[in-house]
């Protein structure tokens, strides 16, 4: 009985927990800010620091024109920038042709540099920037500076290039990082918490329905005789159609009218009416057991 009563609600709550745990969040984004322009034919970098870990991370940037086959565009994600950067500092690298640069990354607490290089010649291609400071970020994430090399400077190992740190009031290159917080630092959003609460209420309601949704009948007086169709007598109290489950024998109140027609001796008329709905084989099995 425990399995049939609690398995489905438990699975419902487990599903809610999985959904909450798998919910991707904005780590950082300034893509909603109005763009002020774009630059091409150089190498750029943006910086952010995160205090917690994230998995299933995706990174995108407001790039334009890089789907042209004549344009060469590459992206690096590194934990170091400038002449001191080494290949061992690179977390990910890709030749890119769309605004989505990386997916399925696992990033622990650290400072990261997204480095993008676009070689486009006379073709309009590059990275859009904004002058606005509007941004969206997780509580443990802080946006850092923006960097740029000189025009037409394309270092082979871009994270190790000679970058100029741009002042905070100048161009802020637009990008977004999304990911799922690691379990240790995950805090459910209000909407997720409300969904989980609704699941608990659903579990309670389901349990009530499976218990019959009715209050047990009056206590059976002392000296009551055993009903031959005990299981039918049990379902009188629950006031529902008798599915004839496997239940222990239940005595019937002596105040109920007794009959011996088509039922074992001593059974009550109410139990007899319920028993008459059963199949012949089921009734025979009950009679043999009494």
C-alpha positions in Angstrom: 0.0 0.0 0.0 2.8 2.4 0.7 4.2 2.0 -2.8 0.9 2.8 -4.5 0.2 5.7 -2.1 3.5 7.5 -2.3 5.3 6.5 -5.4 3.6 8.9 -7.8 3.8 12.0 -5.5 7.4 11.2 -4.7 8.2 11.1 -8.4 6.4 14.4 -8.9 8.5 16.1 -6.2 11.7 14.5 -7.5 10.9 15.9 -11.0 10.4 19.3 -9.5 13.8 19.1 -7.8 15.4 18.0 -11.0 13.8 20.9 -12.9 14.9 23.4 -10.2 18.4 22.0 -10.3 18.6 22.1 -14.1 17.4 25.6 -14.5 19.9 27.8 -16.4 20.5 31.3 -15.1 22.1 34.5 -16.4 25.7 34.6 -15.1 26.3 37.9 -16.9 24.7 39.8 -19.9 24.6 43.3 -21.3 23.0 42.2 -24.6 19.8 44.2 -23.7 21.7 47.5 -23.7 21.3 49.6 -26.9 24.3 49.1 -29.2 26.3 52.3 -30.0 28.4 50.9 -32.8 30.8 48.1 -33.8 34.5 47.5 -34.5 36.3 45.1 -36.8 39.8 44.0 -37.8 41.4 43.6 -34.4 41.4 41.6 -31.2 39.2 42.3 -28.1 38.7 40.9 -24.7 36.2 41.3 -21.9 36.6 40.3 -18.2 34.4 39.0 -15.5 34.9 37.4 -12.1 32.5 34.8 -10.6 32.5 33.7 -6.9 30.7 30.4 -7.5 30.9 27.5 -10.0 28.5 27.0 -13.0 28.0 24.0 -15.3 26.4 23.7 -18.8 27.7 27.2 -19.5 27.1 28.8 -22.8 28.8 32.1 -24.0 27.6 34.3 -26.8 28.6 37.7 -28.1 27.0 40.5 -30.3 29.1 39.7 -33.3 28.1 40.7 -36.8 29.3 39.7 -40.3 31.3 36.7 -39.2 29.1 34.2 -41.1 30.8 35.5 -44.3 33.2 32.7 -45.5 35.8 35.4 -46.3 35.9 36.4 -42.6 38.2 34.7 -40.1 36.9 34.8 -36.6 38.2 33.0 -33.5 37.4 33.0 -29.8 39.3 32.0 -26.7 38.2 31.7 -23.1 41.2 32.1 -20.8 42.0 32.7 -17.1 44.9 35.1 -18.0 45.4 37.9 -20.4 48.4 39.8 -21.8 52.0 38.8 -22.3 51.9 36.6 -19.2 49.2 34.3 -20.5 50.1 30.8 -21.5 48.3 28.0 -23.5 47.7 26.2 -20.2 45.4 29.2 -19.2 43.0 28.5 -22.0 39.7 27.0 -21.0 38.2 26.8 -24.5 39.0 27.8 -28.1 37.0 27.8 -31.3 36.8 29.0 -34.9 33.5 30.8 -34.9 30.8 31.7 -37.5 27.8 32.6 -35.3 27.2 34.7 -32.1 27.2 31.5 -30.0 30.9 31.0 -29.1 30.9 28.1 -26.6 28.5 25.7 -25.0 28.6 22.9 -22.3 31.4 24.5 -20.3 32.1 23.9 -16.6 33.5 27.0 -15.0 34.6 27.2 -11.3 35.1 30.3 -9.2 37.7 32.4 -11.1 38.4 35.4 -13.3 37.8 34.8 -16.9 38.7 36.6 -20.2 36.7 36.2 -23.3 39.0 37.0 -26.3 37.6 37.5 -29.8 39.6 38.1 -32.9 38.0 39.1 -36.3 40.0 39.5 -39.5 37.6 40.8 -42.1 39.5 43.1 -44.4 37.1 45.4 -46.2 34.0 43.4 -45.1 31.8 44.8 -42.4 32.3 42.4 -39.5 33.2 42.7 -35.9 31.9 43.1 -32.3 29.2 45.5 -31.3 29.6 47.6 -28.2 27.4 49.8 -26.0 28.1 52.9 -24.0 25.3 52.1 -21.5 26.1 50.4 -18.2 22.8 48.4 -18.1 23.6 44.8 -17.4 22.2 41.7 -15.7 24.4 39.4 -13.5 24.2 36.8 -10.8 24.9 38.0 -7.2 28.4 36.4 -7.2 29.5 37.8 -10.6 31.2 41.1 -11.3 31.9 42.5 -14.7 35.5 43.7 -15.3 37.2 45.8 -17.9 37.1 45.7 -21.7 40.4 45.4 -23.7 41.5 46.0 -27.3 44.6 45.6 -29.4 45.6 48.1 -32.1 43.8 48.1 -35.4 44.9 45.2 -37.6 46.8 43.5 -34.7 46.1 39.7 -34.9 48.4 37.9 -32.4 48.6 34.1 -33.2 48.0 33.4 -29.5 45.4 36.1 -28.9 45.2 35.9 -25.0 48.9 36.7 -24.9 48.5 39.8 -27.1 49.4 43.4 -26.2 46.1 44.8 -25.0 45.0 48.2 -23.9 42.6 48.5 -21.0 39.7 50.7 -22.0 38.3 53.2 -19.5 34.9 52.3 -17.9 33.2 55.2 -19.8 34.3 53.9 -23.2 33.1 51.0 -25.4 31.7 48.0 -23.5 31.6 45.0 -25.8 28.4 43.1 -25.6 28.2 39.5 -24.5 26.3 37.0 -22.4 27.1 34.1 -20.2 24.5 31.6 -19.0 24.8 28.5 -16.9 23.4 26.4 -14.1 24.8 27.1 -10.6 26.6 24.2 -9.0 24.5 22.5 -6.3 26.5 23.8 -3.4 25.7 27.4 -4.3 22.3 27.0 -5.9 19.5 29.1 -4.5 16.0 28.5 -6.0 14.3 31.5 -7.5 11.0 32.6 -6.0 9.1 31.1 -9.0 10.9 27.8 -8.6 10.2 27.7 -4.9 6.5 28.4 -5.5 6.5 25.5 -8.1 8.0 23.2 -5.5 5.4 24.2 -2.9 2.6 23.4 -5.4 4.2 20.0 -5.8 4.0 19.4 -2.1 0.3 20.4 -2.0 -0.3 18.0 -4.9 1.4 15.2 -3.0 -0.9 15.9 0.0 -4.0 15.9 -2.1 -3.0 12.7 -3.9 -2.5 11.0 -0.6 -5.9 12.1 0.6 -7.6 10.7 -2.5 -5.8 7.4 -2.3 -6.9 7.0 1.4 -10.5 7.3 0.2 -11.2 10.9 0.8 -13.8 10.1 3.5 -13.9 9.7 7.3 -14.1 6.1 8.7 -17.5 5.0 9.8 -18.7 4.5 13.4 -16.8 2.2 15.7 -17.9 -1.4 15.7 -19.6 -2.3 19.0 -18.3 -5.0 21.3 -19.6 -8.5 20.6 -20.0 -7.9 16.9 -19.9 -11.0 14.8 -17.6 -11.6 11.8 -19.0 -10.9 8.4 -18.4 -13.6 5.8 -17.8 -10.9 3.1 -15.5 -8.9 5.3 -14.0 -6.9 2.5 -17.3 -5.5 1.3 -18.1 -4.4 4.8 -14.9 -2.3 4.9 -16.0 -0.4 1.8 -19.3 0.6 3.5 -17.3 3.0 5.6 -15.5 4.6 2.7 -18.7 5.2 0.7 -17.2 4.3 -2.7 -17.7 1.6 -5.3 -16.1 -1.7 -4.0 -13.2 -2.7 -6.2 -12.6 -5.7 -3.9 -9.0 -5.1 -2.9 -7.0 -7.4 -0.8 -7.8 -6.3 2.8 -7.8 -8.0 6.2 -11.1 -9.4 7.4 -13.3 -6.8 9.0 -16.2 -7.5 11.5 -19.7 -6.1 10.8 -21.8 -4.3 13.5 -24.3 -6.6 15.1 -26.9 -3.9 14.6 -26.9 -4.4 10.8 -29.6 -6.7 9.5 -28.3 -10.2 8.9 -29.2 -12.6 6.0 -28.1 -16.0 5.0 -29.2 -15.7 1.3 -26.3 -16.2 -1.1 -23.7 -15.4 1.5 -21.9 -17.2 4.3 -23.9 -17.6 7.5 -23.9 -14.6 9.8 -23.1 -11.9 7.1 -25.0 -8.7 6.9 -27.4 -7.7 4.2 -25.3 -4.7 3.2 -22.2 -6.8 2.7 -24.3 -9.4 0.9 -25.5 -6.8 -1.7 -21.9 -5.7 -2.3 -20.7 -9.3 -2.6 -23.4 -10.1 -5.1 -21.6 -7.8 -7.6 -18.5 -9.9 -7.6 -17.8 -12.7 -10.1 -18.7 -16.3 -9.2 -15.0 -17.3 -8.9 -14.3 -14.4 -6.5 -17.3 -15.3 -4.3 -16.4 -18.9 -4.3 -12.9 -18.0 -3.1 -14.3 -15.9 -0.2 -16.8 -18.6 0.8 -14.0 -21.2 0.9 -11.9 -18.9 3.1 -14.6 -18.5 5.8 
